[in-house]
Amino acid sequence: MTQATAIIVGASSLLSREIAKQLAEDGVELALLAQDPQSLTEFSQSLPTKAEVFPLQIDDPQAVISTLNAVWHSLGGAHLVLVNTGQNSYDPELPWQPEQDIITVNVQGFSAICNAAFKLFRDQGYGQLAAINSIAGLRGGPNVAYHASKAYAENYFEGLSMHAQRLKLPITITDIQLGLLDKAALQQSRIWLSPPAEVAKQVIKAMKAGKRKVYVTKRWRLVAWLTKLL
């Protein structure tokens, strides 16, 4: 497989689209998985490289695994699988249903995607699995299930990295710890809020460098350090 190919799981977000755009400009062919594939039709056709769109049932782990396997085989393999999925909500009454939905998507769906991708890379013999996670996982927070799910995702990725080393396979695991950009946007903070193009640029740079863990944007490293210190 000589043509660089990437699968983006959760491709409908603004950040995912910007990453897809920059990857396509680098000549990478794409498979875009989204819950509403029709919303990406026009976007995928505007990219300078081949980009196919596929449906994604993020709340059904078994369906996610089946879809990823089907997409993988239709492409003949891939160099990169980037996972950018997640659900968040806040209600001071802490009703159970939103908590359950977050756990289903951010824990079960995330695990199913990453588990299936790792196995595909293992059989292929190489590849890179990356995920957009969040520094919200560094400690608990009022969005109880969300913060906990991000801590889970961070540890799950660490385990996959250790497993790749144990197997002695060139499978790169890249944990992209995104800053609290939604919070920065609500506070209209120019210091902590960066344009999507710059965020995507730093994500791609980290993946190309084969980073194990990276904070995006770089200034959020300070927040992560202070959070751990506290």
C-alpha positions in Angstrom: 0.0 0.0 0.0 1.8 3.1 -1.2 -1.0 5.7 -1.3 -1.3 7.3 2.1 -4.8 6.6 3.4 -6.6 7.8 6.6 -9.9 6.9 8.2 -11.5 9.6 10.3 -14.1 8.3 12.8 -16.4 11.1 13.7 -15.7 13.3 10.7 -18.6 15.8 10.9 -17.2 18.1 13.6 -15.5 21.4 12.6 -12.1 20.1 13.8 -12.4 16.8 11.9 -13.3 18.6 8.7 -10.3 20.9 9.1 -8.0 18.0 9.7 -9.5 16.2 6.7 -8.9 19.2 4.6 -5.3 19.6 5.6 -4.6 15.9 5.1 -6.2 15.9 1.7 -4.0 18.9 0.7 -1.0 16.7 1.7 -2.3 14.0 -0.8 -3.9 11.7 1.8 -6.9 9.7 0.6 -9.7 9.7 3.1 -12.6 7.6 4.5 -14.9 9.8 6.5 -17.3 8.1 9.1 -20.1 10.2 10.4 -23.5 9.8 12.0 -25.0 11.9 9.3 -23.0 11.0 6.2 -25.2 13.2 3.9 -23.9 16.3 5.7 -20.4 15.5 4.5 -21.3 14.8 0.8 -20.6 18.3 -0.5 -17.5 18.7 1.7 -16.0 15.4 0.6 -16.5 16.3 -3.0 -14.6 19.6 -2.5 -11.4 17.9 -1.3 -8.4 17.6 -3.7 -8.1 13.8 -3.1 -10.4 10.9 -3.0 -12.7 11.0 0.0 -15.5 8.5 0.6 -18.2 8.9 3.3 -19.6 6.1 5.4 -22.4 6.0 8.1 -21.4 5.6 11.8 -23.6 4.3 14.6 -21.4 5.5 17.5 -24.0 4.3 20.1 -23.8 0.7 18.9 -20.3 -0.8 19.5 -20.9 -3.9 17.4 -22.1 -1.8 14.5 -19.0 0.4 14.8 -16.7 -2.6 14.6 -18.5 -4.0 11.6 -18.4 -0.6 9.8 -14.7 -0.1 10.5 -13.8 -3.6 9.3 -15.9 -3.1 6.1 -14.3 0.3 5.4 -10.8 -1.0 6.1 -11.2 -3.9 3.6 -12.8 -1.6 1.0 -9.7 0.6 1.2 -7.3 -2.3 1.3 -5.9 -1.1 4.6 -5.0 2.3 6.1 -2.0 4.1 7.5 -3.9 6.2 10.0 -7.2 5.8 12.0 -8.1 9.1 13.8 -10.9 8.9 16.3 -12.8 12.1 17.1 -16.0 11.0 18.8 -17.5 12.1 22.1 -20.7 13.3 23.8 -21.0 15.8 26.6 -23.8 17.4 28.6 -24.4 19.0 32.0 -27.5 19.0 34.2 -27.1 20.0 37.9 -29.8 17.4 38.7 -27.6 14.6 37.3 -30.3 12.6 35.6 -29.1 9.1 34.7 -30.0 9.0 31.0 -27.5 11.6 29.8 -24.9 9.9 31.9 -25.7 6.6 30.3 -25.5 8.1 26.9 -22.1 9.6 27.5 -20.8 6.3 28.8 -22.2 4.4 25.8 -20.5 6.8 23.3 -17.4 7.9 25.1 -16.5 4.5 26.7 -18.2 1.7 24.9 -18.2 3.2 21.4 -14.7 4.6 21.8 -13.3 1.3 23.0 -15.0 -0.6 20.2 -13.4 1.6 17.6 -10.0 1.6 19.1 -10.0 -2.2 19.7 -11.1 -2.9 16.2 -8.5 -0.5 14.7 -5.7 -1.9 16.8 -6.5 -5.4 15.6 -6.5 -4.3 12.0 -3.1 -2.6 12.4 -1.8 -5.7 14.1 -2.8 -7.9 11.2 -1.4 -5.4 8.8 1.8 -5.1 10.7 2.0 -1.3 11.1 0.0 1.9 11.4 -1.0 4.7 13.6 -4.1 5.0 15.9 -4.8 8.5 17.1 -7.6 10.0 19.1 -8.8 13.5 20.0 -9.2 13.3 23.8 -9.4 16.0 26.4 -7.5 17.4 29.4 -10.9 17.2 31.1 -9.8 13.6 32.0 -7.1 14.8 34.3 -9.5 15.2 37.2 -13.2 14.9 38.0 -15.6 17.7 37.2 -19.2 18.8 37.2 -19.8 17.0 33.9 -19.3 13.8 35.9 -19.5 11.1 33.3 -17.7 13.2 30.6 -14.6 13.8 32.8 -14.5 10.2 33.9 -14.9 9.0 30.3 -11.9 11.1 29.2 -9.8 9.6 32.0 -10.8 6.2 30.8 -9.9 7.0 27.2 -6.4 8.3 28.2 -5.7 5.0 30.1 -7.1 2.9 27.4 -4.7 4.5 24.9 -1.8 4.0 27.3 -2.7 0.3 27.5 -2.8 0.0 23.7 0.6 1.6 23.5 2.0 -0.9 26.0 0.5 -3.8 24.1 2.0 -2.6 20.8 5.4 -2.5 22.5 4.8 -6.0 24.0 4.0 -7.3 20.5 7.1 -5.5 19.1 5.0 -4.0 16.3 5.5 -0.5 14.7 2.0 0.6 15.7 2.0 4.2 16.9 -0.5 5.3 19.5 -1.1 9.1 19.6 -3.2 10.6 22.4 -4.1 14.1 21.5 -5.1 16.0 24.7 -7.3 18.8 23.5 -7.6 21.9 25.7 -11.0 23.0 27.0 -11.8 24.9 23.8 -15.6 24.9 24.4 -15.0 26.6 27.8 -12.6 29.1 26.3 -15.2 29.9 23.6 -17.9 30.5 26.2 -15.5 32.8 28.1 -14.5 34.5 24.8 -10.8 33.9 25.8 -8.5 35.0 23.0 -5.5 33.7 25.0 -6.7 30.1 25.1 -8.9 29.9 22.0 -7.1 29.1 18.7 -8.6 29.0 15.2 -9.6 25.5 14.0 -7.0 25.6 11.3 -4.2 26.1 13.8 -5.6 23.4 16.1 -5.7 21.0 13.1 -2.2 21.9 12.1 -0.8 21.1 15.5 -2.8 17.8 15.6 -1.4 16.7 12.2 2.1 17.8 13.2 1.9 15.6 16.3 0.7 12.6 14.3 3.4 13.0 11.7 6.0 13.2 14.5 4.6 10.0 16.0 4.0 11.6 19.4 2.8 9.4 22.1 0.9 12.2 23.9 0.5 15.9 22.9 -1.4 18.8 24.3 -3.2 20.9 21.7 -2.8 23.8 21.5 0.7 23.8 23.1 -0.3 26.4 25.7 -2.7 23.9 27.3 0.3 22.0 28.6 0.6 24.6 31.3 -3.0 24.0 32.4 -2.4 20.3 32.4 0.7 20.7 34.5 -1.1 22.9 37.0 -4.1 20.5 37.2 -1.8 17.6 37.9 0.0 19.7 40.6 -3.3 20.5 42.3 
